[in-house]
Amino acid sequence: MRRYEAISGRRVGSERLWMGRTHVGPATSSGDHHHGEAETAIYIVSGRPVFVFAEGTEEVRVETRPGDYIFVPPYVPHREENPSPDEEAVVVIARSTQEGIVVNLPSLWAHVERPADPGQP
């Protein structure tokens, strides 16, 4: 996967928003991971990437096409895949943090530590 930074604190002085483009090669899959406190929004430019989440004991595969949007909430384990044997997928990603937080996991069902909600006892 090749990432290209477009909007960030380093490039344009943004304080809370990061945005860029990612190219996912044919037959490529990320490992299972989450992005910590970051909310992530994804717009599919080209290709047909698949986003994989856990729901109970089942894998849920969200198949996409150009023009689709995907939202990944904070701390939600997931995986990105490009199942095409010959077509690159291109997506635009926006995150609510400047840091490129990636917490690798052994599986989609791994326990994820989340910070305590300050409003809860």
C-alpha positions as CSV (number, residue, x, y, z in Angstrom):
1,M,0.0,0.0,0.0
2,R,1.3,3.4,-0.9
3,R,0.1,6.4,1.0
4,Y,0.2,10.0,-0.2
5,E,-0.3,12.8,2.4
6,A,-2.3,15.8,1.1
7,I,-3.9,17.7,4.1
8,S,-2.0,17.6,7.4
9,G,-0.3,19.7,10.0
10,R,3.1,19.2,8.3
11,R,1.8,20.1,4.8
12,V,-0.8,22.8,5.4
13,G,-1.0,23.5,9.1
14,S,-4.2,21.6,9.9
15,E,-4.6,20.8,13.6
16,R,-7.0,18.0,13.8
17,L,-7.6,16.7,10.3
18,W,-5.4,14.4,8.1
19,M,-6.3,13.5,4.6
20,G,-4.6,11.6,1.8
21,R,-4.7,9.0,-0.9
22,T,-3.8,5.3,-0.7
23,H,-3.0,3.0,-3.6
24,V,-3.6,-0.7,-2.8
25,G,-2.0,-3.1,-5.2
26,P,-3.7,-6.1,-6.7
27,A,-4.1,-9.1,-4.5
28,T,-3.1,-7.1,-1.4
29,S,-4.4,-7.3,2.1
30,S,-3.6,-5.4,5.3
31,G,-3.3,-7.2,8.6
32,D,-6.1,-6.9,11.2
33,H,-5.7,-3.6,13.0
34,H,-7.5,-0.5,14.4
35,H,-6.7,3.2,14.4
36,G,-7.0,4.0,18.1
37,E,-8.9,7.2,18.8
38,A,-9.0,8.2,15.2
39,E,-12.3,8.3,13.2
40,T,-11.6,7.3,9.6
41,A,-13.6,8.1,6.5
42,I,-12.8,6.4,3.2
43,Y,-13.9,7.4,-0.3
44,I,-13.4,4.8,-3.1
45,V,-11.9,6.4,-6.2
46,S,-11.2,3.3,-8.2
47,G,-11.1,-0.5,-7.9
48,R,-13.3,-2.6,-5.7
49,P,-11.6,-2.8,-2.2
50,V,-13.2,-4.9,0.5
51,F,-13.4,-3.9,4.2
52,V,-13.6,-6.7,6.7
53,F,-15.0,-6.4,10.2
54,A,-16.1,-8.9,12.9
55,E,-19.7,-9.2,13.9
56,G,-20.2,-11.7,16.7
57,T,-18.4,-14.8,15.5
58,E,-18.7,-14.0,11.8
59,E,-16.6,-11.9,9.4
60,V,-18.6,-9.2,7.7
61,R,-17.2,-8.2,4.3
62,V,-18.2,-4.8,2.9
63,E,-17.6,-4.9,-0.9
64,T,-17.2,-1.4,-2.4
65,R,-17.0,0.2,-5.8
66,P,-16.0,3.7,-7.0
67,G,-18.1,6.4,-5.4
68,D,-18.8,4.5,-2.1
69,Y,-17.9,5.7,1.3
70,I,-16.9,3.7,4.4
71,F,-16.7,4.9,8.0
72,V,-14.5,3.2,10.6
73,P,-15.2,4.3,14.1
74,P,-12.4,4.6,16.7
75,Y,-10.9,1.3,18.1
76,V,-12.9,-0.9,15.6
77,P,-10.8,-3.8,14.4
78,H,-10.8,-4.2,10.6
79,R,-8.8,-5.3,7.5
80,E,-8.6,-3.8,4.0
81,E,-8.3,-6.1,1.0
82,N,-8.0,-5.7,-2.7
83,P,-9.1,-9.0,-4.1
84,S,-8.5,-8.1,-7.8
85,P,-5.7,-10.0,-9.3
86,D,-4.8,-7.2,-11.7
87,E,-6.4,-3.9,-10.8
88,E,-5.1,-1.4,-8.2
89,A,-7.6,0.2,-5.8
90,V,-7.3,3.9,-5.0
91,V,-9.0,5.4,-1.9
92,V,-9.1,8.8,-0.3
93,I,-8.8,8.7,3.5
94,A,-9.6,11.4,6.1
95,R,-8.7,10.9,9.8
96,S,-9.6,12.9,12.8
97,T,-6.0,12.8,14.1
98,Q,-2.6,13.9,12.8
99,E,-0.9,10.7,13.9
100,G,-1.1,7.7,11.6
101,I,-2.2,5.4,14.4
102,V,-2.1,1.7,13.4
103,V,-2.5,-0.9,16.2
104,N,-1.8,-4.3,14.7
105,L,-3.9,-7.2,16.1
106,P,-3.6,-11.0,16.0
107,S,-7.3,-11.2,14.8
108,L,-10.5,-9.2,14.3
109,W,-11.7,-10.6,17.6
110,A,-8.7,-9.5,19.7
111,H,-9.5,-7.6,22.8
112,V,-9.0,-3.9,22.2
113,E,-8.2,-1.6,25.2
114,R,-10.2,1.6,25.0
115,P,-9.7,4.6,27.3
116,A,-12.2,5.1,30.0
117,D,-15.0,7.5,29.3
118,P,-14.4,10.5,31.5
119,G,-18.1,11.0,32.0
120,Q,-18.5,7.5,33.5
121,P,-17.8,6.5,37.1
